[in-house]
Amino acid sequence: MMTTTPRIAVLGAGYTGVAAAKLLARRTGAEVTVVNNRDRFAERMRNHQLASGQKVRHLPLRELFDGTGVRLIIDRVARVDPERRRVELAGAEPVPYDLLVYALGSHADLDAVPGAAEHAYAVADAERAERLRDQVRTAGTIAVIGAGPTGLETATELAETHPDRTVRLVTSGALGEQLSERGREHLRRAVDRLGIQVWEHARVAKVDAGGVLLENGERVDADTVAWTAGFGVPDLAREAGLAVDARGRMLVDGTLRSQSHPDVYGIGDAAAAHTQGGHVLRMGCGPGNLAAACAYHAISARMAGRDPKPLRVRVDALCISLGRWDGVLQPVDLDGNPHGKVRTGRPVALIKKGVLGVTGWHALRHPALVAAGARQG
Ligand SMILES: Cc1cc2nc3c(=O)[nH]c(=O)nc-3n(C[C@H](O)[C@H](O)[C@H](O)COP(=O)(O)OP(=O)(O)OC[C@H]3O[C@@H](n4cnc5c(N)ncnc54)[C@H](O)[C@@H]3O)c2cc1C
């Protein structure tokens, strides 16, 4: 059992970092320091809306942490030093810690093919989404690369908001392969209704100023390319010598604790959490919030000398908006396969609005909701 007040450093103030930091500060009495490279909480799950020109609120982080006792440092994490138990920052003094919560999220994988870093735009962070929005203002044709949930949301949102533009969707697989047959049919109808041109089984080899070149030699011309095919994670965990998987996600056990360093926890997109049965938690806000709550429960249990219970996930679902008035809600199993009844249409659009409202507002302001939803021990 710990006898002194521990210093907990939380790296990253995205969806999971904010929730974990507030829970730990309010309920463990620990000294909690959060480091984030932006001073605002950008609602990342609305970046496709931002890219299509809609207003998206950016909450000041100071306001979110007001009255919680959390110390906030706006700076870039440059290095994690697990031997000396400190975090080195680009500008400010290093932050010492007894426990570290690593929640640095993910970014667009623009190194995936030549030319993407120079020519493609993205929605993975607010700054890039804003650049995409500015670019789309003058573009006649936009190619969205990738038809995972983010690509589908981006293509449909752009097509609905800008009916006078041509939107092209390029995917290496089949359209809607993550959905059940009914879900796929609904998606196809939505895409047709919005006039989106689809390239399936088309792998991009290169991005250039005029669009993309496919591996089969075909070109898909576009004034603007939006890259949503794949997310990378920061290299800091790997560079620090923490156990990571092939993608650089921190390997954590069922209590979200690093498999190599017991005083480090990893949550959200930047960590590969294993659930019961060895399933890896997918990147996503829902799974990330469960992980944040589980890490909080595990840390507070260990501080109290109790054994924490491991993460248990029973259900998962993809809730994908298809513009403002349509959507698909697909329950999936822990391997990501469609499972159970798919829901579609306007009710799903309303559910998605509710989900965004809860995650972007209530969960951040009242993370007790997140913790209650994932009571682990
Ligand atoms: C357009 C879009 C739509 C999405 N829709 C959904 C959805 O409907 N459902 C769903 O479940 N998921 C969705 N996601 C995924 C979801 O946004 C992520 O899974 C979620 O943001 C992960 O939370 P996180 O806390 O791990 O990381 P983030 O929310 O990305 O937070 C990471 C934080 O770390 C900061 N940071 C990074 N590097 C450093 C550094 N070196 N120093 C300091 N700070 C740093 C970042 O600025 C950020 O504030 C969507 C993503 C996108 C892009």
Ligand as a Chemical Component Dictionary entry (heavy atoms), coordinates in Angstrom:
data_LIG
# 
_chem_comp.id                   LIG 
_chem_comp.type                 NON-POLYMER 
_chem_comp.pdbx_formal_charge   0 
_chem_comp.three_letter_code    LIG 
# 
loop_
_chem_comp_atom.comp_id 
_chem_comp_atom.atom_id 
_chem_comp_atom.alt_atom_id 
_chem_comp_atom.type_symbol 
_chem_comp_atom.charge 
_chem_comp_atom.model_Cartn_x 
_chem_comp_atom.model_Cartn_y 
_chem_comp_atom.model_Cartn_z 
_chem_comp_atom.pdbx_ordinal 
LIG C1  C1  C 0 -13.319 12.602 -37.403 1  
LIG C2  C2  C 0 -13.262 11.576 -36.302 2  
LIG C3  C3  C 0 -14.455 11.009 -35.861 3  
LIG C4  C4  C 0 -14.421 10.070 -34.822 4  
LIG N1  N1  N 0 -15.588 9.516  -34.418 5  
LIG C5  C5  C 0 -15.576 8.595  -33.439 6  
LIG C6  C6  C 0 -16.802 7.983  -33.012 7  
LIG O1  O1  O 0 -17.874 8.287  -33.515 8  
LIG N2  N2  N 0 -16.728 7.066  -32.004 9  
LIG C7  C7  C 0 -15.548 6.716  -31.414 10 
LIG O2  O2  O 0 -15.547 5.873  -30.508 11 
LIG N3  N3  N 0 -14.376 7.266  -31.804 12 
LIG C8  C8  C 0 -14.363 8.197  -32.810 13 
LIG N4  N4  N 0 -13.193 8.763  -33.208 14 
LIG C9  C9  C 0 -11.947 8.344  -32.539 15 
LIG C10 C10 C 0 -11.750 9.146  -31.251 16 
LIG O3  O3  O 0 -11.712 10.516 -31.524 17 
LIG C11 C11 C 0 -10.453 8.702  -30.588 18 
LIG O4  O4  O 0 -10.513 7.315  -30.373 19 
LIG C12 C12 C 0 -10.264 9.443  -29.290 20 
LIG O5  O5  O 0 -10.039 10.808 -29.524 21 
LIG C13 C13 C 0 -9.070  8.856  -28.524 22 
LIG O6  O6  O 0 -8.956  9.529  -27.307 23 
LIG P1  P1  P 0 -7.518  9.717  -26.654 24 
LIG O7  O7  O 0 -7.735  10.387 -25.348 25 
LIG O8  O8  O 0 -6.772  8.437  -26.700 26 
LIG O9  O9  O 0 -6.733  10.684 -27.660 27 
LIG P2  P2  P 0 -7.049  12.165 -28.136 28 
LIG O10 O10 O 0 -8.473  12.503 -27.916 29 
LIG O11 O11 O 0 -6.474  12.258 -29.497 30 
LIG O12 O12 O 0 -6.155  13.039 -27.140 31 
LIG C14 C14 C 0 -4.744  13.008 -27.161 32 
LIG C15 C15 C 0 -4.251  14.321 -26.605 33 
LIG O13 O13 O 0 -2.836  14.277 -26.493 34 
LIG C16 C16 C 0 -2.280  15.483 -26.988 35 
LIG N5  N5  N 0 -0.901  15.189 -27.416 36 
LIG C17 C17 C 0 -0.493  14.358 -28.403 37 
LIG N6  N6  N 0 0.851   14.340 -28.456 38 
LIG C18 C18 C 0 1.299   15.161 -27.489 39 
LIG C19 C19 C 0 2.599   15.527 -27.011 40 
LIG N7  N7  N 0 3.728   15.057 -27.547 41 
LIG N8  N8  N 0 2.681   16.404 -25.979 42 
LIG C20 C20 C 0 1.554   16.890 -25.390 43 
LIG N9  N9  N 0 0.303   16.562 -25.781 44 
LIG C21 C21 C 0 0.184   15.712 -26.815 45 
LIG C22 C22 C 0 -3.226  15.878 -28.120 46 
LIG O14 O14 O 0 -3.155  17.248 -28.415 47 
LIG C23 C23 C 0 -4.582  15.506 -27.524 48 
LIG O15 O15 O 0 -5.113  16.570 -26.763 49 
LIG C24 C24 C 0 -13.195 9.694  -34.232 50 
LIG C25 C25 C 0 -11.995 10.280 -34.675 51 
LIG C26 C26 C 0 -12.029 11.211 -35.704 52 
LIG C27 C27 C 0 -10.726 11.818 -36.169 53 
# 
loop_
_chem_comp_bond.comp_id 
_chem_comp_bond.atom_id_1 
_chem_comp_bond.atom_id_2 
_chem_comp_bond.value_order 
_chem_comp_bond.pdbx_ordinal 
LIG C1  C2  SING 1  
LIG C2  C3  SING 2  
LIG C2  C26 DOUB 3  
LIG C3  C4  DOUB 4  
LIG C4  N1  SING 5  
LIG C4  C24 SING 6  
LIG N1  C5  DOUB 7  
LIG C5  C6  SING 8  
LIG C5  C8  SING 9  
LIG C6  O1  DOUB 10 
LIG C6  N2  SING 11 
LIG N2  C7  SING 12 
LIG C7  O2  DOUB 13 
LIG C7  N3  SING 14 
LIG N3  C8  DOUB 15 
LIG C8  N4  SING 16 
LIG N4  C9  SING 17 
LIG N4  C24 SING 18 
LIG C9  C10 SING 19 
LIG C10 O3  SING 20 
LIG C10 C11 SING 21 
LIG C11 O4  SING 22 
LIG C11 C12 SING 23 
LIG C12 O5  SING 24 
LIG C12 C13 SING 25 
LIG C13 O6  SING 26 
LIG O6  P1  SING 27 
LIG P1  O7  DOUB 28 
LIG P1  O8  SING 29 
LIG P1  O9  SING 30 
LIG O9  P2  SING 31 
LIG P2  O10 DOUB 32 
LIG P2  O11 SING 33 
LIG P2  O12 SING 34 
LIG O12 C14 SING 35 
LIG C14 C15 SING 36 
LIG C15 O13 SING 37 
LIG C15 C23 SING 38 
LIG O13 C16 SING 39 
LIG C16 N5  SING 40 
LIG C16 C22 SING 41 
LIG N5  C17 SING 42 
LIG N5  C21 SING 43 
LIG C17 N6  DOUB 44 
LIG N6  C18 SING 45 
LIG C18 C19 SING 46 
LIG C18 C21 DOUB 47 
LIG C19 N7  SING 48 
LIG C19 N8  DOUB 49 
LIG N8  C20 SING 50 
LIG C20 N9  DOUB 51 
LIG N9  C21 SING 52 
LIG C22 O14 SING 53 
LIG C22 C23 SING 54 
LIG C23 O15 SING 55 
LIG C24 C25 DOUB 56 
LIG C25 C26 SING 57 
LIG C26 C27 SING 58 
# 
